[in-house]
Amino acid sequence: MQLNNAPIDEVRHLWEQACAQLQLQLSPAVYNTWIVSNPVTSLNYLENNNCLATITSPTAFHSTNLKKNLHLQIKQALDKVTGKNCEIEYVVGTITFVPATSSKSKVHQMGFTTIKKTIQPELAKTQFRSSQSIDSFFTKSQKDFEDSKKFSQSPRVEDLFSENILSSASEDRVAALIRAVGLRKDYTFETFAVSTTNEMAHAAATAVSNRPGTAYNPLFLYGGVGVGKTHLMHAIGSNILHNDPNKKIIYCTGEEFTNEIVHSIQKKNTSQFKSRYRNADVLLIDDIQFIAGKNAVQEEFFHTFNALNKQQSQIVLTSDRPPHEMLLLENRLRSRFEAGLMIDIQIPSFELRTAILLVKAKAIGLSIPIDIAKTIAAKVESARKIEGVITSIRSEVELKGKLINNELINALLDTEIIEKHQNINSSPTEIIKTVADHYKLKQTALKGKRRVKSLVTARHIAMYLLKNELSLPLVEIGRWFSGRDHTSVLHAVRKIEKDLKTNDVIMRDVSALRTTLLLTSR
C-alpha cells in the first residue's frame, strides 16, 4: 500500500547522498556514464518500513544495463541513506534533474578564475605558512581543479566499452557481491595450500563451486579448529559469484542462523525469514553443529533443507565433528547430512603448515625465509594460529622496523604467540607403541639397551614425547626404557628440542607422531 510521495527536494538530497557512496565503489567511467545520467526521480514510502524508488533512464539500453549490472550497489546505497528496504523500479523517460552532478557542474560553469575572485578576500585572512603564499595556493589548486575537471568529463564510447573498463566493472561488481554476502576476499582457492590431508576436500569444493547443485549436494566438511573448513567454504562462494554474479548466495554461521530464527519468531515475521532462505541458490552454513539440541531451529532447518534440495540449490555445511557424533541432532537431519558427500579434513601436516605460512605471508607482501617458515610450522599446529603468527611478525616489521630472523621468531614463539598443544590423552604405553609403529620397530627393541642409530633416534623422540606431552618425571621415563637414569633421559629430551629447530626430518616425524596421537586419543 502506497502511503506518501517524498518531496522532490528530499528525493534530490537522498539521491546525492547515495551517489556519494556509489562514487567510492565504482570506477569513474562507470559512475559518470551509468549513475550520473540515470537518477532517482521519485520516492514513495510504503508500509512495513519499505519504499519504492523510481530510476529514470534516457533509453531502454541504459535502463536494462543498470538493472542487470548495478542493481545491488544502488539498492544498498539507497537502503543506507533512507534507512528502509528499497525496491527499485526502472523506467525510460525524460529526466528532469540530475542532482548528483549539479554542484560539480556549477563549479565548472563558474570557472576557476571566478572562484578565485570570490574566495580570495577570505583566504587573505587565513594564516598561511611562510613557504605558502595565496598565489602558490591558487597555483596548486588550479592544477587540482583542472585535473578534476578532466577526470569528471564523460568518457568516450570506445573508452567506456574497452576491454579494460568492462573487466574492471565486472571485477568491481563481483567484489561488491562478495562483500555483501559476507565472504572474505582473501579466502580463495588460489590461497588455499593443498596436501594429502585436505586434497579430497579441496577437489570436492572446487567441483561444487563449478557445478553448484549438481556435484556433491550437500557437501559436509568436518574437522578440528584451523584445518581450512571455513576457507574452503568462502572459496566456494567466491568462485560461484565469479562464474555467475546473479546467483543468490547466503552465508552464515550456525549461531547466526539460530539467532535469525529466534528474532523472526519474536517479531512474528517468520514468512520473511523463510522466503529469504528457501529461495537461495546456494546456502553456506559454518559450524552447523550449533543447531544441535535446539528443537525449533532444527525444525526450521529441516524444512529449509528440503525446500532447497527439491529445487537443486547447493548446500554446503561445516562442523567440528561428523553428524553421527552430534548426539542432540535429530535423526532426520543426520540422515540428510550423511546422504551427501562427507569429508574429514585432517590436521595439517608439517609440510602443509609450512606451505600455508608461505602462501599467506606472500599474500600480504611479507617475505619469510624457508628455514624460518619451517621453524614456525614445527611449533604451531593450527592453520588459524599461523595467521596470528604472521600478523604478529608483520607488526614487528612494519611498526618496530625489526628484521625477520631466528631471534625475532624465537622471541615471538616463546611468548604469547605460541599456542599450547592440544592435550593428548594417551598413556605411556600408547606413546611408545605409536613411536615404534612409526619407525617400524619392536617395542622391546625401542625400550631396550641397544644403541643402533635408528633405535637411538626413535628412543629419544619417545622420551621427548613422554616428557613434553605427559609431563612425566625424568626418573619415571627412565624406568620405561630399561631403567635408564634421569641424566640419560634429560640428554635425550634436550637433543630432540635442539633438533626440532634445525632438523627437517625430526620436525616432520614429531609433527606426524603428535597428529597420530591426537587422532587416536579423541
C-alpha positions as CSV (number, residue, x, y, z in Angstrom):
1,M,0.0,0.0,0.0
2,Q,1.5,3.4,-1.0
3,L,1.5,5.9,1.9
4,N,3.1,9.1,0.5
5,N,5.5,10.5,-2.0
6,A,8.7,12.1,-0.9
7,P,9.0,15.8,-1.9
8,I,11.3,16.5,-4.9
9,D,13.9,18.3,-2.7
10,E,14.1,15.3,-0.4
11,V,14.5,13.0,-3.4
12,R,17.3,15.2,-4.7
13,H,19.0,15.2,-1.3
14,L,18.8,11.4,-0.8
15,W,20.0,10.7,-4.3
16,E,23.0,12.9,-3.8
17,Q,23.9,11.0,-0.6
18,A,23.5,7.7,-2.4
19,C,25.7,8.9,-5.3
20,A,28.4,9.9,-2.8
21,Q,28.6,6.3,-1.7
22,L,28.4,4.9,-5.2
23,Q,31.2,7.1,-6.4
24,L,33.5,5.5,-3.9
25,Q,32.6,2.0,-5.1
26,L,32.7,2.4,-8.9
27,S,35.2,3.3,-11.4
28,P,34.9,6.9,-12.8
29,A,33.8,5.7,-16.2
30,V,31.1,3.5,-14.8
31,Y,29.9,6.2,-12.3
32,N,29.8,9.1,-14.8
33,T,28.1,7.1,-17.5
34,W,25.6,4.9,-15.7
35,I,24.9,6.7,-12.4
36,V,25.0,10.4,-13.2
37,S,22.7,10.1,-16.2
38,N,20.2,7.8,-14.6
39,P,18.9,9.4,-11.4
40,V,16.2,8.6,-8.9
41,T,13.3,10.8,-9.9
42,S,10.7,9.8,-7.3
43,L,10.5,8.0,-4.0
44,N,7.3,6.5,-2.5
45,Y,7.2,5.5,1.2
46,L,5.3,2.2,1.8
47,E,4.2,0.2,4.8
48,N,6.5,-2.1,6.8
49,N,9.5,0.2,6.5
50,N,9.7,-0.2,2.7
51,C,10.0,2.3,-0.1
52,L,9.8,2.3,-3.9
53,A,12.4,4.3,-5.8
54,T,11.9,5.1,-9.4
55,I,15.1,5.5,-11.6
56,T,14.5,7.2,-14.9
57,S,16.9,6.5,-17.8
58,P,17.1,8.2,-21.2
59,T,17.0,4.9,-23.2
60,A,15.9,1.3,-22.7
61,F,19.5,0.3,-23.1
62,H,20.6,2.4,-20.1
63,S,17.7,1.1,-18.0
64,T,18.4,-2.6,-18.8
65,N,22.1,-2.3,-18.2
66,L,21.5,-0.5,-14.9
67,K,19.1,-3.2,-13.7
68,K,21.3,-6.1,-14.8
69,N,24.8,-4.9,-13.6
70,L,24.4,-2.2,-10.9
71,H,21.1,-3.0,-9.1
72,L,22.8,-4.4,-6.0
73,Q,25.1,-1.5,-5.4
74,I,22.3,1.1,-6.0
75,K,19.9,-0.7,-3.7
76,Q,22.5,-1.0,-0.9
77,A,23.2,2.8,-1.2
78,L,19.5,3.7,-1.1
79,D,18.8,1.3,1.8
80,K,21.5,3.0,3.8
81,V,20.6,6.7,3.1
82,T,16.8,6.1,3.5
83,G,17.0,3.6,6.4
84,K,14.4,1.5,4.6
85,N,14.2,-1.6,2.4
86,C,14.1,0.0,-1.0
87,E,12.6,-1.7,-4.1
88,I,13.7,-0.1,-7.4
89,E,11.6,0.5,-10.5
90,Y,13.5,1.2,-13.7
91,V,11.7,3.3,-16.3
92,V,12.5,5.1,-19.5
93,G,11.5,8.8,-19.8
94,T,12.5,12.4,-19.6
95,I,15.0,13.3,-16.8
96,T,14.0,16.5,-15.0
97,F,17.1,16.8,-12.8
98,V,20.5,15.3,-12.2
99,P,21.3,16.4,-8.6
100,A,24.4,14.2,-8.3
101,T,26.3,16.5,-10.6
102,S,24.6,19.8,-10.1
103,S,27.2,21.2,-7.7
104,K,30.1,19.9,-9.8
105,S,28.5,21.4,-13.0
106,K,28.1,24.7,-11.2
107,V,31.7,24.8,-10.3
108,H,32.8,24.1,-13.9
109,Q,30.4,26.7,-15.3
110,M,31.8,29.4,-12.9
111,G,35.4,28.6,-14.0
112,F,38.4,28.7,-11.8
113,T,39.1,32.5,-12.2
114,T,35.6,33.4,-10.9
115,I,36.1,31.1,-7.9
116,K,39.5,32.6,-7.2
117,K,38.0,36.2,-7.2
118,T,35.2,35.1,-5.0
119,I,37.2,33.4,-2.2
120,Q,40.5,35.3,-2.4
121,P,39.4,38.0,0.1
122,E,38.6,35.3,2.6
123,L,41.8,33.5,2.0
124,A,43.8,36.7,2.6
125,K,42.6,36.5,6.2
126,T,44.0,33.0,6.6
127,Q,47.3,32.4,8.3
128,F,49.5,30.6,5.6
129,R,52.8,29.1,6.4
130,S,55.7,31.3,5.3
131,S,56.5,28.9,2.4
132,Q,53.0,29.1,1.0
133,S,51.5,32.4,-0.4
134,I,48.0,32.8,-1.5
135,D,49.2,32.8,-5.2
136,S,51.0,29.5,-4.6
137,F,47.9,28.1,-3.0
138,F,45.9,29.0,-6.1
139,T,48.6,27.7,-8.5
140,K,48.4,24.2,-6.8
141,S,44.6,24.4,-6.5
142,Q,44.2,25.4,-10.2
143,K,46.1,22.3,-11.2
144,D,44.0,20.1,-8.9
145,F,40.9,21.8,-10.4
146,E,41.9,21.2,-14.0
147,D,42.8,17.6,-13.1
148,S,39.4,17.1,-11.5
149,K,37.7,18.7,-14.5
150,K,39.5,16.4,-16.8
151,F,38.7,13.5,-14.5
152,S,34.9,14.3,-14.5
153,Q,34.5,14.5,-18.2
154,S,32.3,11.8,-19.8
155,P,34.3,9.0,-21.3
156,R,34.4,8.3,-25.0
157,V,32.3,5.4,-26.2
158,E,35.3,3.4,-27.3
159,D,36.9,4.0,-23.8
160,L,33.7,3.1,-22.0
161,F,33.4,-0.3,-23.7
162,S,37.1,-1.1,-23.8
163,E,38.1,-4.5,-22.5
164,N,39.9,-3.0,-19.5
165,I,36.9,-0.9,-18.5
166,L,34.4,-3.8,-18.9
167,S,36.7,-6.1,-17.0
168,S,37.2,-3.6,-14.2
169,A,33.5,-3.0,-13.9
170,S,32.8,-6.8,-13.7
171,E,35.5,-7.3,-11.1
172,D,34.1,-4.3,-9.1
173,R,30.7,-5.9,-9.2
174,V,31.9,-9.3,-8.1
175,A,34.0,-7.8,-5.3
176,A,30.9,-5.9,-4.0
177,L,28.8,-9.1,-4.1
178,I,31.4,-11.0,-2.2
179,R,31.4,-8.3,0.5
180,A,27.6,-8.2,0.6
181,V,27.4,-11.9,1.1
182,G,29.9,-11.7,4.0
183,L,32.7,-13.7,2.4
184,R,36.4,-13.0,2.9
185,K,38.0,-11.9,-0.3
186,D,41.4,-13.5,0.7
187,Y,39.8,-16.9,1.2
188,T,40.1,-18.3,-2.3
189,F,41.2,-21.5,-3.9
190,E,44.4,-19.7,-5.1
191,T,45.4,-19.0,-1.5
192,F,44.5,-22.5,-0.2
193,A,47.5,-24.8,0.3
194,V,46.8,-28.4,-0.7
195,S,48.4,-31.6,0.6
196,T,47.3,-35.2,1.3
197,T,45.4,-34.1,4.4
198,N,43.0,-31.9,2.5
199,E,43.3,-32.7,-1.2
200,M,39.9,-34.5,-1.3
201,A,38.1,-31.6,0.4
202,H,39.8,-29.2,-2.0
203,A,38.8,-31.2,-5.1
204,A,35.2,-31.6,-3.9
205,A,34.9,-27.9,-3.0
206,T,36.2,-26.9,-6.5
207,A,33.7,-29.2,-8.2
208,V,30.9,-27.8,-6.2
209,S,31.8,-24.2,-7.0
210,N,31.9,-25.0,-10.7
211,R,28.7,-27.0,-10.8
212,P,26.6,-25.9,-7.8
213,G,23.5,-28.0,-7.1
214,T,24.7,-31.0,-9.3
215,A,28.0,-32.1,-7.8
216,Y,28.0,-33.4,-4.2
217,N,24.9,-31.9,-2.6
218,P,25.0,-31.4,0.3
219,L,28.8,-31.1,0.9
220,F,29.6,-31.7,4.5
221,L,33.2,-30.8,5.7
222,Y,34.3,-31.5,9.2
223,G,37.4,-31.4,11.2
224,G,39.2,-29.7,14.1
225,V,39.9,-26.0,14.5
226,G,42.2,-24.4,11.9
227,V,42.1,-27.1,9.3
228,G,40.7,-25.0,6.5
229,K,36.9,-25.7,6.6
230,T,35.9,-22.0,6.6
231,H,38.5,-21.1,4.0
232,L,37.1,-23.7,1.5
233,M,33.5,-22.6,2.2
234,H,34.4,-19.0,1.4
235,A,36.3,-20.1,-1.7
236,I,33.2,-22.0,-2.9
237,G,31.0,-18.9,-2.6
238,S,33.5,-16.5,-4.2
239,N,34.1,-18.8,-7.2
240,I,30.4,-19.3,-7.8
241,L,29.9,-15.5,-7.9
242,H,32.9,-15.1,-10.3
243,N,31.2,-17.7,-12.5
244,D,27.7,-16.3,-12.2
245,P,27.2,-13.0,-10.3
246,N,23.4,-13.4,-10.4
247,K,23.5,-16.4,-8.1
248,K,21.8,-15.7,-4.8
249,I,24.2,-16.9,-2.0
250,I,23.5,-16.9,1.7
251,Y,26.4,-17.4,4.1
252,C,26.1,-17.5,7.9
253,T,27.2,-19.4,10.9
254,G,25.0,-21.9,12.8
255,E,24.7,-19.4,15.6
256,E,23.6,-16.6,13.2
257,F,21.0,-18.9,11.7
258,T,19.7,-19.7,15.2
259,N,19.6,-16.0,16.1
260,E,17.7,-15.1,13.0
261,I,15.1,-17.7,13.6
262,V,14.6,-16.6,17.2
263,H,14.4,-12.9,16.1
264,S,11.8,-13.7,13.4
265,I,9.7,-15.7,15.9
266,Q,9.8,-12.8,18.4
267,K,8.8,-10.3,15.7
268,K,6.2,-12.6,14.3
269,N,7.8,-12.4,10.8
270,T,8.8,-15.9,10.0
271,S,7.5,-15.7,6.5
272,Q,10.2,-13.2,5.5
273,F,12.9,-15.5,7.0
274,K,11.5,-18.5,5.2
275,S,11.4,-16.6,1.9
276,R,15.0,-15.4,2.2
277,Y,16.5,-18.8,3.0
278,R,14.3,-21.1,0.9
279,N,14.8,-19.0,-2.3
280,A,18.6,-19.1,-2.2
281,D,20.6,-20.7,-5.0
282,V,23.5,-21.5,-2.6
283,L,23.3,-21.9,1.2
284,L,26.6,-21.9,3.2
285,I,26.4,-22.6,6.9
286,D,29.5,-22.7,9.0
287,D,29.6,-24.6,12.3
288,I,26.3,-26.3,11.8
289,Q,26.8,-28.3,15.0
290,F,25.5,-25.2,16.8
291,I,21.9,-26.1,15.9
292,A,22.0,-29.5,17.7
293,G,19.7,-29.6,20.7
294,K,17.7,-26.6,19.6
295,N,14.3,-28.1,18.5
296,A,12.7,-25.1,16.9
297,V,15.8,-24.3,14.9
298,Q,16.2,-27.9,13.8
299,E,12.6,-28.0,12.7
300,E,13.0,-24.8,10.6
301,F,16.3,-26.0,9.1
302,F,14.8,-29.4,8.2
303,H,12.1,-27.7,6.1
304,T,14.6,-25.2,4.6
305,F,16.9,-28.1,3.7
306,N,14.1,-30.0,2.0
307,A,13.0,-26.9,0.0
308,L,16.5,-26.1,-1.2
309,N,17.2,-29.8,-2.0
310,K,14.0,-30.0,-4.0
311,Q,14.9,-27.1,-6.3
312,Q,18.5,-28.3,-6.5
313,S,20.1,-25.4,-4.7
314,Q,23.6,-26.1,-3.4
315,I,24.1,-26.7,0.4
316,V,27.5,-26.6,2.0
317,L,27.9,-27.3,5.7
318,T,30.9,-27.3,8.0
319,S,31.2,-28.8,11.5
320,D,33.8,-29.7,14.1
321,R,32.6,-33.3,14.1
322,P,30.7,-35.8,11.8
323,P,26.9,-36.0,12.0
324,H,26.9,-39.3,13.9
325,E,28.8,-37.6,16.8
326,M,26.2,-34.8,17.2
327,L,24.3,-36.5,19.9
328,L,21.5,-33.9,20.1
329,L,21.0,-33.7,16.3
330,E,17.6,-35.1,15.0
331,N,17.9,-38.3,13.1
332,R,16.1,-36.9,10.1
333,L,18.7,-34.2,9.8
334,R,21.6,-36.6,10.4
335,S,20.4,-38.8,7.6
336,R,20.2,-35.9,5.2
337,F,23.7,-34.7,6.1
338,E,25.1,-38.2,5.6
339,A,23.3,-38.6,2.3
340,G,25.7,-36.1,0.6
341,L,29.5,-36.1,0.5
342,M,31.1,-36.0,3.9
343,I,34.9,-35.3,4.1
344,D,37.1,-35.3,7.2
345,I,39.8,-32.7,6.9
346,Q,42.8,-33.8,8.9
347,I,45.2,-31.7,11.0
348,P,47.6,-30.1,8.5
349,S,51.0,-31.9,8.2
350,F,54.3,-30.1,8.8
351,E,54.8,-29.6,5.1
352,L,51.3,-28.2,4.7
353,R,51.7,-25.8,7.6
354,T,54.9,-24.6,6.0
355,A,53.2,-24.1,2.7
356,I,50.2,-22.3,4.3
357,L,52.6,-19.9,6.1
358,L,54.5,-19.0,3.0
359,V,51.3,-18.6,0.9
360,K,49.6,-16.3,3.5
361,A,52.8,-14.3,4.1
362,K,53.2,-13.7,0.3
363,A,49.6,-12.6,0.1
364,I,50.3,-9.6,2.4
365,G,53.7,-8.9,0.9
366,L,55.7,-10.4,3.7
367,S,58.9,-12.4,2.7
368,I,59.7,-15.1,5.2
369,P,62.7,-17.3,4.6
370,I,62.0,-21.0,4.2
371,D,64.1,-22.0,7.2
372,I,62.2,-19.6,9.5
373,A,58.9,-20.8,8.0
374,K,59.8,-24.4,8.9
375,T,60.7,-23.3,12.5
376,I,57.3,-21.8,12.9
377,A,55.5,-24.7,11.3
378,A,57.2,-27.2,13.7
379,K,55.8,-25.3,16.7
380,V,52.4,-24.1,15.5
381,E,49.9,-26.8,14.5
382,S,46.8,-24.8,13.7
383,A,46.5,-23.1,10.4
384,R,44.4,-20.4,12.0
385,K,47.1,-19.8,14.6
386,I,49.6,-19.4,11.8
387,E,47.6,-16.4,10.6
388,G,48.1,-14.9,14.0
389,V,51.8,-15.5,13.9
390,I,52.0,-13.9,10.5
391,T,50.1,-10.8,11.8
392,S,52.5,-10.5,14.8
393,I,55.5,-10.8,12.5
394,R,54.1,-8.1,10.2
395,S,53.5,-5.7,13.1
396,E,57.1,-6.2,14.4
397,V,58.5,-5.5,10.9
398,E,56.2,-2.6,10.0
399,L,55.7,-0.9,13.3
400,K,59.0,-1.6,15.0
401,G,61.3,-1.9,12.0
402,K,62.6,-5.3,13.0
403,L,64.2,-7.8,10.7
404,I,62.8,-11.3,10.2
405,N,65.4,-13.6,11.7
406,N,65.6,-16.5,14.1
407,E,66.0,-14.2,17.1
408,L,62.7,-12.4,16.4
409,I,60.8,-15.6,15.6
410,N,62.0,-17.5,18.7
411,A,61.1,-14.5,20.9
412,L,57.6,-14.4,19.5
413,L,57.1,-18.1,19.7
414,D,58.4,-18.3,23.3
415,T,55.9,-15.6,24.5
416,E,52.3,-15.1,23.7
417,I,52.1,-16.3,20.1
418,I,52.8,-20.0,20.5
419,E,49.6,-21.8,21.4
420,K,49.5,-24.5,24.0
421,H,49.5,-28.0,22.5
422,Q,46.2,-29.8,22.4
423,N,46.0,-32.3,25.2
424,I,47.0,-35.8,24.2
425,N,45.0,-38.3,26.3
426,S,47.4,-41.2,25.7
427,S,49.2,-43.5,28.2
428,P,53.0,-44.0,28.1
429,T,52.3,-47.4,26.6
430,E,50.3,-45.9,23.7
431,I,53.0,-43.3,23.0
432,I,55.8,-45.9,23.0
433,K,53.7,-48.2,20.7
434,T,52.9,-45.3,18.3
435,V,56.6,-44.3,18.1
436,A,57.6,-48.0,17.5
437,D,55.0,-48.4,14.8
438,H,56.0,-45.1,13.1
439,Y,59.7,-46.3,12.8
440,K,58.7,-50.0,12.2
441,L,60.4,-51.2,15.3
442,K,59.5,-53.7,18.0
443,Q,58.6,-52.1,21.3
444,T,61.1,-54.3,23.1
445,A,63.9,-53.0,20.9
446,L,62.8,-49.4,21.4
447,K,62.8,-49.8,25.2
448,G,66.0,-52.0,25.3
449,K,69.6,-51.0,25.7
450,R,70.9,-51.4,22.1
451,R,72.4,-48.2,20.7
452,V,71.9,-48.6,17.0
453,K,71.5,-45.1,15.5
454,S,67.9,-45.7,14.2
455,L,66.9,-47.1,17.6
456,V,68.5,-44.2,19.5
457,T,66.7,-41.5,17.5
458,A,63.3,-43.2,17.9
459,R,64.0,-43.8,21.6
460,H,65.0,-40.1,22.2
461,I,61.7,-39.0,20.4
462,A,59.7,-41.3,22.6
463,M,61.3,-39.9,25.7
464,Y,60.7,-36.4,24.5
465,L,57.0,-37.1,23.9
466,L,56.6,-38.6,27.3
467,K,58.2,-35.6,28.9
468,N,56.6,-32.9,26.7
469,E,53.1,-34.3,26.4
470,L,52.5,-36.2,29.6
471,S,54.9,-34.2,31.9
472,L,56.3,-37.4,33.4
473,P,59.3,-37.1,35.8
474,L,62.6,-37.9,34.2
475,V,63.1,-40.9,36.6
476,E,59.8,-42.4,35.7
477,I,60.6,-42.1,32.0
478,G,63.9,-43.8,32.6
479,R,62.1,-46.8,34.1
480,W,60.1,-47.3,30.8
481,F,63.5,-47.7,29.0
482,S,65.3,-50.4,30.8
483,G,65.9,-48.4,34.0
484,R,68.0,-45.6,32.4
485,D,68.9,-42.8,34.8
486,H,67.4,-39.3,34.7
487,T,70.6,-37.8,33.1
488,S,70.2,-40.0,30.1
489,V,66.6,-39.0,29.7
490,L,67.4,-35.3,30.1
491,H,70.1,-35.6,27.4
492,A,67.6,-37.3,25.1
493,V,64.9,-34.6,25.6
494,R,67.4,-31.7,25.1
495,K,68.7,-33.4,22.0
496,I,65.3,-33.6,20.4
497,E,64.5,-30.0,21.4
498,K,67.6,-28.8,19.6
499,D,67.0,-31.0,16.6
500,L,63.4,-29.6,16.2
501,K,64.9,-26.2,15.4
502,T,67.3,-27.4,12.7
503,N,66.5,-31.0,11.5
504,D,63.7,-31.2,9.0
505,V,63.3,-35.0,9.4
506,I,62.9,-34.7,13.2
507,M,60.4,-31.8,12.8
508,R,58.3,-33.9,10.4
509,D,58.5,-37.1,12.5
510,V,57.5,-35.4,15.7
511,S,54.7,-33.5,14.0
512,A,53.4,-36.7,12.4
513,L,53.5,-38.6,15.7
514,R,51.6,-35.8,17.5
515,T,49.0,-35.8,14.8
516,T,48.5,-39.6,15.1
517,L,48.3,-39.4,18.9
518,L,45.8,-36.6,18.8
519,L,43.6,-38.6,16.4
520,T,43.8,-41.8,18.3
521,S,43.2,-40.1,21.7
522,R,39.9,-38.4,20.7
